[in-house]
């Protein structure tokens, strides 16, 4: 739902991967953003209207993305699709970060546009810190990219887990993602991605952006 720049890009990306796609927008002119070769279904209407959803093929849908420019419309459409039509894979774009956290707790995965953009800008302004990359549906568990202090280079990744209580999900090394092995060691320029409790994030960030304690 929503054929703005995000919706059009998403629809075309899905189609290029071999998926059948339907796009809903209440403004028929919005479909001009789609490439001329787009072969998916274009449906004019409201994305939370049941008849419109049925016209788009909601009864035979695997996933639904609500990416219009309105928070209320997106969350309403996401709830109708999940609760009325039983579609499990639903995601809603939300501009208000406080609302996004509430809907995450309700079990509706959200993409908080403002928070994500702010995090990315901060990462480039203040390189030492933590960036939220993903949260589970409850909003309690997060996947975060952490700028680890250079003093940790050469130490086992398990040492990061021991002092922080978080888990190393994977490491990006020269552009490649690597799953940690029992003996994996942090190398220079590695990017560390951790799984942790959201409530523990400040403490984890504080520990890992500081140099490790001197060994006795």
C-alpha angles and dihedrals in degrees: 000000000000126000099209121122093291095044094047092048092047093048093050093045091053092047091049087057091057100262126137108240136194121192123203124197131153090220112067091200089066090073088071087081089070119090116259089246095057107124100184127114116277112203124186113212146069115313093222094051110106095216091050091050091050091050088053090053101256092156089068100037129128098189141008131201122195105202105152120131094258124084094202094050092047096050093042091051091047092052094046092050093048101037101034102032100027098233107162101193104068130146131179130200111226125186097193107075093202091055090047091059091050093051091046088059089051088058098255111127110227138188107218100208098190095046093046093049092046091050092051092049092048090050090060094043098042108026097185108076146058131296122201108231103170142352130202121245092269093053091230101102123055138187107217137180110227129196101223118206112257088240088077093061110117093025124111116266088233087066089063089053093048096054097038104036088226127115125240103235095183144323127235108219118182090335096312124109115231129190110222118251122206092265099038115140128203111252131198113280093016115147111218123211116194137193112217146145111275090229090058096051098101092051093045091049092048093052099044099042088057124073116266119263114269111262114249 
